[in-house]
Amino acid sequence: MLEQITAMLALLGVLSLFCQWIGWKLRLPAILPLLLCGLLLGPGLGFLQPDAIFGDLLFPIISLGVAVILFEGALTLNFKEIKEHGVMVTRLVTLGTVITWACIAVGTFYLLDFEWSMALLFGALVVVTGPTVIVPMLRSVRPKTELASILRWEGIVIDPIGALLAVLVFEYIAVAADPTTHVLHALSAMLAVGLGFGVISGYLVGLVLRNNLLPHYLRNTAVLTLMLAVFVGSNLLQEEAGLLSVTVMGIWLANMKGVDIADILEFKETLTVLLISALFILLAARLNADALLSLGWEGLALLAVVMLIARPLSIWCCGIGTSLSKGDKWFLSWVAPRGIVAAAVSSLFAIKLEAIGIEGAELIVPLVFLIIIGTVVIQSLTAGKWAKVLGVTADSSQGLLMFGASSFSRALAKTLQSKGITVLLADNNWDNIRQARMDNIPVYFGNPASEHAENHMNMAGIGRVLVVSPYRQLNPLVSFYFQDVFGEEKVYGLNNSDTSSARHQLSESYLKRLCLFGEAVSYSKLASLMAKGASIKSTRLTENFNYAKFMAQYSQGAIPLIYLQEGKVRVINAEMDTELPVGVELISLIPADAIKLEVNIDSVENGLRE
């Protein structure tokens, strides 16, 4: 039996990785291949039977997995950041959550004849959308910048809010089901332990992190271990209080001043990707196909309520007084796919509620999966066409993501911003990021090819990537990552001189893209010129002052970088024709000695005129 459990855990890991790769390759939400895999191995072939294989271990596995998922989601809930994402996002995660919850609960009560408590629990479970399903959909649909930002941030912020709401409703149901206890007394005790233990543990862990009482290599492991200890300890003090404690603990850490959780969050997200994937296959394999089919037209009617009543009503109520057009609102009304968090939490709650004999608990999981399957499949297939019908698709994205926020990148970004071009700088160097923020340039601190960046980095309006950093190990990773996102022709890197010593280690496809601004331009050359006083200059090329005259004026010392032509951004590289057309606006790097020469020539000409 032990060997069978070990083999099945290993198989789940391999299948999770494969399904994530399929989702990435096909540009689909990973939830679709994960769901199909679980359904095929479980109800389909009968090969994977989690209850029979794991037995009594299944409940602890799911419990700990859900605890990690809720804690990771709670770490993203920073109350200060909610307001920064606009009025619409703030309303959607507050008023919109209440409207969606109420509509779904009422629909569940009347259509499926649930008790009110179970209807409210189901409504709380499916209010969340989640970035894991929204981000891949936005990549294929490419709606307007504002709409993409609203949907992405709604998914990020509503995850922990919806989970916390579901936990609170579940706690009430679990307490009310025990006839030997007074509901108010037991609920008060549960809330006191859950909230109190969560706040205290969050504060103490935050003090440890803020005062650097742990070595850096132990921070991630320590936080994960302490979180699991809080979950177990809270459950020992008061049954069913653990999930509430870890959720509150995560929210407290996310909002505690002076606590840097960026690296912890990235570690948790990496862990959660594998954990969620394996858990979702496991949960899909447990799905009872007969129970899913038994939902009948009532289940489909509830799906219609979720998609056609709850979501549009939430969007139109929250959109009152905003700048969103009717087309924008109708698009937002259609896109709200449910994700893995709803499936994981509902499965755990269903197991607990069935154990204490709550009527209707056996229908919670198939009903949640029906909503997930319906929203993800239908909206993935139709969102792109709907966006085109409404005219809310984004124009060809002309913005630039620059990996590397050196003085050169900051100067180029400021010039591009003055021309109305969207620019985003990413860097692992905090000093560079701090300087860019002081210049009012949008930034992302960290690795732009990470899971954290995929969910949190605002790529709206970005269509090209320039790798202009000195990080030899990260540059190829960033290049390959964004070549898969935008295509090879949209990603360029500098031909850094140190890459020649390791050319045999790099692929030819990567080396071909190392031609940004010309074959002879490297990071060290740009950094040296900037240190010597070089500056970024914008020049309009005309019939009287064409590209040849421009280069002659600076004695071939200028480095052409980018030119703007009829609203389009053209990045100069070694593969392009160096003879630029007239009528374009050329942005170039002018060395300090060439600037002095230009100033001296101007002074002489002015003296002759006088």
N, C-alpha and C positions, 0 to 999 in steps of 0.2 A: 504493500500500500504506500509506504514511504517513497519508494522509487517511482511509483505512478504519480504521486503528487509532485515530486521534483521534476519529472519529465513534463508534466502538464504545465507547470509554472514556466519552464524553459520554452515550451511551445508557445505559450501565450506571449512571452517576450518577443519571440521571432515573428509571430503573426502580427503583433502590434507594430513592430518596426516596418514590416512589409506593407501593412495597410496605410500607415502614415506616408510611406514612400509613394504608394499608388495615388493617394490624395494629392500629394505634392506634384507628382508627374502629370496628372490629369487636370490639375488646377481645380480640384473639387474639395469641399469640406471633408476632412478625414473621417468624419462621423459616418459617411456613406459606406466606404469600404469596410470600416470596422463593424458597422451594423450588418452588412451582408455576410461578412465572415462569421460573426456570431450566430446569425440565423441559419446559415448553411451548416455549420458544425454542430449546432444544438438541435433545434426543432427539425431541421432538414435531414441530416444524416444520422443524428443521434450519437455522434462520436464524442462530443463534449457535453458531459452531464455534471455540471458543477456540484450539485447537491450530493450526488453519489460519490464523486471523486474526493471532494474536500470535507464532506461531512460536517462535523462540529466546527471545523476550522473556517468554514465559509463566512459565517457571520463576523468573526474577528477580522478577517481579511477585508471584507467590505467596509466594516466600521472604521478601521484605521485608514483605509484608502479615502473614504469620504471625509474623514477628519483632516487629512493632508490637503485635499482639494478645497475644502471650505476655508482652511487657514490661508492657503495661497491666494484664494480669491479675496479674502478680507484684507490682505496686505496691499491690495491695489486701491482700496477705498480711502482716499485722502480727501477729507471734506473741503479743504482749501482749493483743491484742484477742480472740484465739481463746478464751481462758479466760473472758473476760467474757460470752461468748454462751452459756454454760451447758455442763454436762457432756455433754449429748447431742450438741451440735454438735462439741465437741472429740473425742468418740469417733467420730462419723461421718466426720470428715476424717482420722482416723488408723486406728483399728481397722476402721471401716466401709470405708475405701478398700481396705485389704488383703483383706478378705473378698470385696468385690465384684470386685476384680481377679482373685483366685484362682478364684472361681466361673465368671466369664466365660471366663477362659483355659482352664480344664478343659473347659467346654462347647464352646469353639471347637476345641480339640484333638480331641475325640472325635466331634463332630458333623460338622465340615467337613474333618477330616483335615489340619489345619494342622501345620506343624512347631511344636515347643514355643516356639521364639523368636518366631515370628509370632503364635502364640496369646497369648503374654504381651504382645506389642506391642498387639494388638487389645484385650485386656482393659484395658490402661493407657489407651488412647485413649477408651474409652467409660465410664470411671468418673466423668467429670465431668458435672454437670448444668448449672449456669450460671444467673445471674440473668436473662438475656435471655429465657429461656423460663419460668422459675419465677414472676417477678413478675406478668406478665399473667395467668397461670393463677390465682394467689392472689387477684387482684382479682375475678375472676368467681366463684371458689369461696367465698371469704371463710370460711376455717376459723377455729378458735379462735386467740386471740392467740399462745399458746405454740407451736402447730403452725406458724403462719405464720412466726414468728420463726425456728424451727428450719430450715425449708425454705429461707427466704431466705438466712440466713447460711451454711448448708451450701453453697448454690450459689455464693456469693461466695468463700468460703475454698477450696473444693475445686478451683476453676478452675485456679489456679496450681500447686497440689499435683499434680493429675492431669496437667497439661501437663509439669511437671518429671519426673514418673515416666515419661511416654511418651517424652520426650527421652532420658532415660538408657537406656531399653530400646532405643530406635532406635540410639543411639550404639553400643551393644554389637553389635547385628546388623550395622551398617555396617562395624565393625571386623572382626568375625569372618568376614565375607564375602570379605575380601581375603586370598588365600592367600599373598601375598608377605610379610606382616607377622606378627609374633608377637602373638596376641590380647591377652595381658596387658600387653605393652609398649605397644602402640598404644592400648589402652583407658586405661592410666595417663596417657599423653601427652595424650589427648583430655580426660580429666577434669581434669588439671592446668591445661591451657590454658583450658578452659571455666570451671572454678570459679575459678581464679586471676585470669584476665582479668576475669571478672564481678565478683569481690570488689574488685579494685583499682580498676576503673573506677567501680563503685558508690560506693566510699569517696571517690575524687577528685571525682566529680560532687557527692556529698553535701557535701564541704568547700566547693565553689564556691557551692552553694545556701545553706549555713548561714552563710557569711561575707558573703553578698550581694555577690559579686564580679561579678554580672551585673545590668544594669538589669532592672526588672520586666518590661518589654515583650519582653525577649529570653529570659526563663527557659524558657518552654514550647518555643520554637523550638530553643533551644540543647540542651535535654535530648533532644528528638526526634532532632536531628542527631547528637549524640554517641552516642546509642543505636544508630543505624544505622551509625555509624563503628565502634563496638565489635563489632557483628554481622559486618561485613565484615572487620575486622582480625583477629578471632578465627578466622574461616574461613580467612584467608590463613596464619595461624600453624599451624593444625591443621584439616584438612578436617572439616567437619560439627560444629565446636565452637561455632559462632556462636549457635545457639538456646539452648544451655546458658548461654552467657555473658550474653545479654540477660535471661534468666529470673533468673539469680543476681543480676545488677545491679539489677533491679527489686525483688527481695526485700530486698537490702541497703539500698536507699534507703528502702523502706517501714519498716525497723526501725532506721534510724540516728537517734540522739538529736539533737534540735535541728533536724531538717530538715523543713520544712513542704512537703508535696507535694500539698496539697489542690487548689491551682489547676492544678498540672501534671496531676494525675489527672483533673480535670474536662476539661481540654483534650484529653487522650489519649482519654477516653471519647467526646467529641464526634467526634474524628477516627476512632475505632474503629467508631462506629455506621455511618458511610458506608463505611469500609474493609471491615468485616465483611459489610455488605449486598451491596456490589458483588462481593466475593470469593465470597460464597455463591451468587449468581446464576451467576457464572463456573464455579464448581465443579459446581453442579447441571447446567449445560449440558454439561459434560464427561462426565457420568454415562452409562455404557453401559447402555442399557435391557436388552439381551440378557444382560449380566453380572448385572444385578439379578434378572432372571427366572430365571437359571440357578442361583441359590442354592436355589430350590425349598423343599421342606419342611424341609430342614436349616437354612436361614436362619430360617424361621419358628420352628423348634424352639429356635434360639439366642435369638431374641427372647423366647420364653417363659422361657428360663433367666434372661435379664436381668431380666425383669419379675416373674416368679413364684418365682424361687429366690434369685438373688443379692441383690436389694433386700430382700425380707422377712427373709432370714437376717441381713443386715447390721443392719437396724433392730432385730430382736428380740435380737440379741447385744449391740448397743450400748445398748439400752434397759433392760438388767438393772440393777436397783437405782435406777432413776429413778422419778419420780412419774407417768410417762405411763401412762394406762389402756390396756386392750386395744384399745379403739376408736381411741385416738390412734395406737397402733403400727400397726394395720391400715391406717389412713389414710396414714401416712408410708410404709408399705410399698408403697403403690400409686402414689405421686407421686414420680417421678424422671425427668423428660423430659431427653433429651440435647439438646445445643445446637450452635451454630455453631462453637465452638472445636474440637470433636471432628472436624467435617467439614473445617475448614481445615487442621488439623495432619495429619490422616490423608491428605489429598490431597497435601500436600507430601512426606510420607514415602513415599507410594506411588510418586510420580514418581522419587524418589531410589533406592528399592529396585528398581524395575523397570529402572532404568538400569544397576544392577550385577548384574542377573540373579537376584534372590531369588525363589524359587518361591512362588507364592501372593500376591505383592504386588499383582497385578491385581485380586484379590478384596477387598482391604482397604477401598477406597473404597465400592463398592456395599454391602458389609456394614455399614459405618458408617452410610451413608445409610438402610439398612433399619432399623437400630436407632433412628435419629433420627425417621424417618417414623412407625414403629410406636409409639414411646413418646409423641411429641408428639400425634399424632392420637388415639390410643386414650385417653390420660390426659386430654387436653383435653375430650373428649366425655363422659367418665365420672366425672371427679374430683368434680364438683359433686353428682351423684346419690349417689356413694359416701359423701361426707361427710354427706349428709342421712340415709342409711341408718344410718351409725355414730353419728349424733348429735353430730358434732364441728364443726358450723357455728357461727360466732360469733353471739351475740345482736346485736340492733341496736346498732351502735357508737355510744356516747354520748360518746366522747372528743373533745377539741378540739385542733386544730393552730392556733396563733396565730403569724402572720407578723409579727414585731416583738416584741423582748424588752425593751421599756422597763420602767421602774419600775412602770408601771400593769399591764402584762402579767404581770410577775413576781408582783405582789401578787395579781392575780386567779388566776393559776395556783396559788399556794400555798393560797388559799382553796378552790379546786376540788379540789386534791389531798387536802385535809383531809376532803373529803366523799366520797372514793373515786373521783373522776372522773379518767380518764386525760387528761393534758395534755402537749403537746409544743410547745416554743418554737423558732422558727427566726428567724435574723437574720444579716445580713452584718456587723454591728458586734461585734467581738470583746469589747469591754468589757461589752456587754450579755449576751453569752453567758457570759462569765466570772462575772458576778454571778449569773446564773441557776444556773450549776453550783454555786456556793457555797451556793445555797438548795436544792440537791438537786432541781432541776427538770430533767427530760429536755430536751435541746436538740439542735438541728442547726445547725452553723455553715456558712452559705452560702445559696445560692438554693434554696428548697424546690421550685422548678419545674424544676430542672436534671436532667440524666441521672444525675449522681452521686447526687443526693437520691433519685431513683427506686429506685436499687439499694441505697442505704445508710441512708436515713432510715427509722426504724422507725415505720411507720404503723399497726401493730397496735392495734386498739381505737379508732382515730380515725375519726369519722364526719362531722365538720364542720370548716370552716376559717373563721377570723376574721382578716381582714387589718387589722391595727392598727399599721401601720408608717408612717413619714413618707416612704417612698421613692416618689415620684410615678411614676417610670418602671417600677419593678418591680411595684408594686401591681396594675395591670391584668393584667400577665403572669401573676402568681400566681393572681389571681382566675379568669381564663379557663382556666388549666391545671387547677385543681381543680374548676371547674364541669364539665369533661369527665369527671373522675374520680368525683365524688360527685353531680353534678346541681346546677342553678342554685340550688335552694331550700336547699342545704346550705352555701353560701358567701356571706359578707357582708363588707362593708368599711365603714370609717368615711367619713362624708360630709365629707372634708377641704375646708376653705374654699377652698384654692387650686385645686380642680378646677373651680370655676365659671368661671374665666377661660378654660378650655379645653374647655368642655362640647361644643363643636362637633366636637372631635377624638375624643370618646369615644362608643361605641355606647350606644344606649338600654338594651339588655339589661344592660350593665355599670353604667350609672348607676342602674338600678332596685335594684341590690344594694348601693348606697352608703347604707344606712339603718341600719347597725348601731348599736344602743342609742338610736336616734332620729334624726330629720332634723337636729337642731341640734348633734349630738355630733360633734366632729372630733378629730383627733389632738392638735392644738395645745391644745384645751380640756382634754382629759384630762391632757396633760403639765403644763399650767399648774396644774390642781387638785392634782395629785400634788406638784408643787414647793411648793405652799402648805400641804401637810400633810394632804391628803385621804386617806382610808383606805377599804379594802374591808370591808364589813360584811355578815354573814348574818343574816337576820331571818325568823322563822316567822310567816306570816300566819294569823290566827285569826278567829273570829267577833267577838271583842272588839277585835281589832287588825287590821283589814283593810287593803287596799291604800290606800284613801282616807285613813284615819287615819295610815298610815305616811307618806304624802306630806305630809299636813298637819303632822305633827310636825317635819318638816325644812323647812317653808315652801317646798315644791316644789323645794328645792335638791338633793335626792338624785337620782342618775342610776341607774335600774334597769338591770341588766346581763343577768342570767341568773336563771332560777328552776328549781328542781328539783321535779318532781312524779312521785311513785311510781317513782323510779329513772330517770326520763327527764330529759334536759337540754333546756331550752327557752331559746333565745337571743332576747333581746328586741330588736325592731327596729321601725322606723316602720310596717311593714305590719300589726303585731299590734294586737289590742285591748288598750288600756292598762289596763283593769280586770282585774286578776289575781284568780284564784279563791282562796278560803281553803284552808288546808291545805298550801300550797306553801311552800318555803323560798326566799326572795328574796335574791339577792346583788346588792348595789348599791354605788355609789361615793358616799361621804358627804363633802361639803366640810368643811374644817377649821372654818369658822365655825358650821356646823350641828352639828358634834360638840361644840363649846364650849357652844352653846345647850342641847344635850341634857344635858351635864354639869351646867350651872347649874340646869336644871329639876329634875334628880335631886337635887341638893344641897338645893334649896328644899323639895322634897317630903320628903326625909329629915329636914330641920330641923323641919318641921311635925309629923311623926310623933313626934319626940322631945319 
